[in-house]
Amino acid sequence: MKKQLVFFALILFVLQANSQPVSTDYPYNINTTFNGNPAIQMGIAWFTNASVTGGVVQIVEGKWAESATFSGAREIPAVCVAVDSLPYRAGEKRSYTSNKVLIDQLYPNTTYSYRVGKEGAWSPVGRFTTASLDREPFDFIYITDTQADTDEHFDISKKTIEAAYQCVPGARFVLMTGDHVDSAGARSAEWEWEQWFEKMQNVWLQLPIATTQGNHDSSPFGNLFHHFNIETNFGETIYSFVYGDALFLVLSYEGYRKGDSFFSDLESWMRQQIAQNPDLTWRIAAFHKTMFTGAAHQNDADGRIVRERMAPLFKELGIDLAIQGHDHVYEVIESDGVLYFVNNSAGKKKYYPHTKEQMEADFSKHGVNDYFGLFKKLEQTGEPTFSHITVSTSAIYVSTYAVSGTGETTLLDTFTIQKH
């Protein structure tokens, strides 16, 4: 009884000492994204609780300390949109405010510090560096398929991206090729998106995300589009950006069910982006669903549709590197001069390679002659992975690492792409 009385008194003391309630205006799910020219523009997005509006971005040049007052900062009001009744978890629904700002008139190759929110409810300080106008080499991190739906699995993704951030201190951005979360469609769970940002928020405050839409990110509630301030075309995560000596074409094939009109529109858009940037050395495509793969999704009907329509176009347009997701296995494939790459996955879920005999037996399903012969690498280590990619005018260097349960990294594979 004595211990119970002491404990109760302690609670009363804490409640009296903290009689001021914590503000519910604080921002969360904060991230920066490429939206337009990454040398002079940056998109920022965050969530606040329902009916919380009036948020702004404050931005200053340089690396400012967490304790900075941001005196004299440039201030830009957010566009606030009510996001009502998102399925949260186990039948629960919650409402939010989506806040977005497109910052322009930035200086190239310049580091900025920022915070979002409003007086009395500011976020931690974030930073980003704009792209250079020169064609100097740059580094980025590539991850895919964090795809978690439990605390344990989110912790695995957290260790993976934090290990990548430590391993590639000069990274300018993270390229994420889809399936951020596991739930999809009508069963989409905003809890998973909340965990995705919260578990990795320290990295997302330091590096922009070039994100793509995976099939597990697709839902009638538009969670992904509420969370990221990115360009869209044809209602999908289809956009481009120039970084260094490379044109990045971020694609989505989720609209393939629309048939020929979708592919015709996508082809016209790709040709337009390339025509506007004819002198760049590299053309890099990034998307979720694999066009070539040697594991679980090899015989998918939608994959075959996309491959038969898009692979000849990739060859014609001179795509150098196609960075994919979806199949949770490590594979490097060369077809008609295009290198197709999946670096396994940054999460727990894994698939396993098909054998040559399986591929030959399944020819009627996938329709690819000598499929097994296309693979330069096809393997499964069972560990979460990330890639460090360096792009220079002369070559693209790719190094892929596995991450242990304690967050230690091990080099798995390297390869280099050079112009012939």
N, C-alpha and C positions, 0 to 999 in steps of 0.2 A: 504493500500500500504506500509505503514511504516513497519508493521509486516512482510510482504513478503520480504522486503529488508534485514531486520535483519536475517531472517531465511536463506536466500541465502548466506549471509556473513558467517554464522555459518557453513554451509555446506562446503564452500571454505576453511575455517580454518581447518575443520576436514580432508578434502582431502589432504591439504598441510602437516598437522601434521603426516598423515599416508600414505605418498607417496610410501612406500615400500609395494608391494602387499603381501598378505598372501600366504604362500606356499601351493601349491596344492598337495604336496607330503605326507601330513599327513595321517597316517593310521586310519582306522575305522573298525567297526564290529569285534572287538578284542575279542578273547575267548581262553580259555585253555580247553583241553579235555584229557581223558584217552586214551592212545594209547600205548598198551603194559603193562608193569608192573608199576602200579602207585606209587610204592615205589621208583623207580629209573628212571622213564621216564615221560615225559609230552609232549603232543602235543599242539602247539600254531598255530593259524590261524588269519589272518586279511586281509582286502581288502585295496587296494589303487586305485587311479584313473588309467585309462588305460595308458599303457606305462611307469608307474612309477615302476621301479625295483631297485634292489640294497639294499633292506631292510634287516635288521638283527634283531636278538634278543640279548639284553644285559641282563645278569642274574647274580645276586649276592646272597649270603646267607644272611638271616636276613630280617627284616622289614626296608626298606630304605624309607626316607622321599621323598616327591614329588619333593623337590628341589635338590635331590642328583645328582651328576655329573656322577655317576656310574664309577668312576675311578677304573681301575683294573678289570672291569667286564669281565666275559667270554662272547665272542661274537660269534654268530653262524649265518651264512648267510641263508636267506630264499630261498626256492624253489619257484620261481615266475612263474605263469602260466597265460597267457592271457585268460580272460573270455569275449568273444565278443558278443555283440548284445543281451543282456538279456532284455526281455520285462520288462519295468520299470513301467509305469502307463499310461493309456489312450492312447495306441498306440505308446508311446514313447519307444525307445530302448537305452540302455546305455552299455558301455563296461568298464571292470575293470581289475585289476590284483589281482589274488588270491595268497596270500603269506602264506607259511606253513613251520614250523620248528618242527622237533621231537628232543626234548632235552633229552639226555641220560646222564649216569654217574652222576646221582643225588644221594644224600644221603637220606636214609629212614628217615621218621618222622622229616623232616627239612623244615623250612619255607624259601622261596626264594622270592626275589623281581625281577621284570623284567620290561623292556620297549621295545617297538618295533618301527621300523622306521629307520631313518638315521639322520646324522648330520643336524640340522636345522629343523627337522620334526619328533620329538620324540612323542610317545604316552604318556598319563599319566602313572604313575607307577602302575603296577599290582602285585598281590601276589598270591601264592598258597603254600600249605603244602603237602609234599609227604606222602604216606601211611607208616605206621609202619610195620615192619616185624613181630612184635608180634601180638597176637590175642586179643589185647585190645579193649574195646568198642569204638564205633565211632558213630557220628551223621551225618545224611544227610537230605536234603530237597527234597521232592518229589512234583513236579507239573506236570500238563498235560493240553493240549489244551488251550494255551493262545489264539490261533486262532483269530487274530484280522485283520480287514481291514479298520478301521477308526481311527482317532486320539483319539476319545473318548474311543474306545475299547482298544487301546494300553495303554492309561493312566490307565485303570483298571488293566491290566496285570502288569504294572509298580508298582502300589500300592501293588499288591499281592506279587510280588517277593521281594520288598523292606521290606514289613512287615515280610515276612518269614526270611529274612536276619537278621533283628533286633531281631526276636523272637528266632532264633536258632544261637546264636553267635558262638557256637562251631562246626557248620556244616563244614564238610570237602569237600562236593561237592553237586551239584544239579542234581537230576535224573529227566529228562524231557522226558515224554513218548509220544511225538509226537504232530503233528498239531501245530507247532510253529505259522504258519500264516494261512490265510484263503484261498487264491487263490491256484489253483492247475492245473496240466496238462498244456495244451497249453495256458491257461490264467494266468499262474503264474506271479506275480508282484514282481519284485525285490524291489520295494518301501516298501513292507510289511516287507521283511527281513531287510532292512535298518532301519526301524522303530523299529523292534524287538530288534535289537542290541542297537540302540541309546537310546531308552527309558530306557533300563535296563543295560546300559554299566557299570555303577558304581558297580553293583553286579557281572557282568561277569568279571570284573577286579580283583575280590576278591575270586571267587570260580570256580573251574573247572565244566564243564557241561558233564554229562554222558547222551548223547542224543540218541533218537530213531527216526525213520522215521515214520511219520503218513501219511495217505492217502492224506491229504491236503499239505504235504511237497513233494509229488511226482510230478515230472515234467520232460519233455524231456530236460530241460535246466540244470538239476542237481544242482539247487541252494544250497540245503542242503550240498551236497558233496563238493562244492566249499568253503562253509563257515566254515566247521568243519574238523579238522585234526584227523580223526578217522580211525580205521581199518574197512575194509569191507570184507564180504565173499559173494560169489554168487551175487555180484553187489548190495548188500543191507547193511543196518546198522546192521550187525550181527557180534558181537564181545563179548569178555568176559574179565573180570578183577577180581582179588582177592583183597578184602579189609577186613582187620581184619580176622574174622573167617567165612567169607562168600564168596562164588563164585557167581558173578553176570553174568547172561547170557542175553545179550541184543539182542533181536530178532526183526525181521521184517517179516511180512506175506504178504508184497506187491507183492511177487513173486509167490503167490499161484496159479496164472493162468498157471504157467508152469507145474502144475500137479504133478504127483507122483515123478518125478525126483527132484523137489524142496524139497518136504517133506522128501525124502530119504536122500538127501544131508544134510538138516538141522538136521535130526535125528542123522546121523553119526557124524556131527560136535558137537552136544550137548554131545553125549556119549564120544567123545574124550576129551572135556573140563573137564567133570566129572572124567574121568579116570586119567587125569593129576593132579587132586586135590581131591583125595579120602578121605582125613582126615579132611576136613573142616566141621564144624557143619552145616552151612546153605547153601542152594541152592535157590537163588532168581532169578526169571526170570522177565524181563521188556520188554514190547512191547506195541504197540499202540492199534490195533484192539482187542476188547474184545472177549475172548473165551466164557465167560458166562456174561450175562447182563440182566437187567430187564427193559430196557427203549427202546429208539427209534430204536436201532440196534439189538434188540432181534431176529428178524425174518430174518435178512440179510442172503442171501444164502452163501456169502463168509465166514461169521462168523460160519455157521454150518459146512462148509467144514473144516475149520481150527480146530474147536472144536472136530469134530469126528475123525480127524487124530491126533491131538496133545494132547488132554486131557488124553487118555490112556498112552501116553508116559510120560507126566508130573507125573502121578501116579507112573509109573514104576521107573522113575529116582529119585523119592523122592523130587520133587520141593516143597519147604516149602511155598513160597510166590510168587504169580504172580501179579506184579504191572502193571496195564493196563491204557488205556486212552479211547478215542473215544466216550464214551456214555454220558459224561457231566452230571452225576448223582452220588450220593453217594451210593455205594453198597459194601457190604462185603458178599462173597459167599464161602461156603466150599463144595468141591466136591472131594470125594475119597482122603481125607487127604491133599488136596492142598487148600490154602486160596487165592481166587481171589479178587483183591481189585481195585476199582476205587474211587478216592477221589473227584469226581465231576469235576470241571475244574477251572483253574486259570484265566479264562476270563469271558466275558459277556454271551456267548452262553450257554443255559441250555436245557436239556431234562427232561422228567418227568416220574415217575415210572408207569409201567403197573400194573394192578390189578391181583389178583389171577384168576379171571374169564377170563380176557384177555389172560393170559398165558395158561390157560386150553383150551380156544377156538382156540388158535393158535398152538396147539401141532403138527399139520401136517406140519407146517412151520419150527419150531425149533427142534422138535423131542426129547425133554428132559422131562422125566417123573418127575412129581411133581416139576416142575421148581420153583414155588413159595416157596416150602419148603427148597430150598437150601440157601435162603437168611437169613443171620444174621441181616443185615441192608439194607434197600432200601428206600431212601428219597431224597428230593430236597429242599434245603433251599433258593435257588435263589441267593446266594452270591458266589463270587469267593473264592477259597479255596487253601490251601497248607497243606502238612503233614510234621511233624517232626518225623523222624524214627531213633531209636537208636538200634544198633545191638551189642549184647554182646554174649558171648559163651553160656549163659544160656537162653536168651530170645531175642525176637524182640519186641520192644515197639513202637506203632504207635499212634500219637496224631494228629488230624486234626483240623484245625482252619479256620473259616470264616473271611473274611476281609471286613470291612465296606467301604463306600464311602470316609470316612476320613482317612482310613488306619489303623483303630483300629482292633485288633484281638479278636475273641471270640472262646473259645474251643468248638468244636462241638461233638467230639467223641474220645474215646480211646479204644484200644484193645491190647492184648498181645498174642504173639505166643510162645509157649514153646514146647520143644521136649517131646514126649510121651515116 
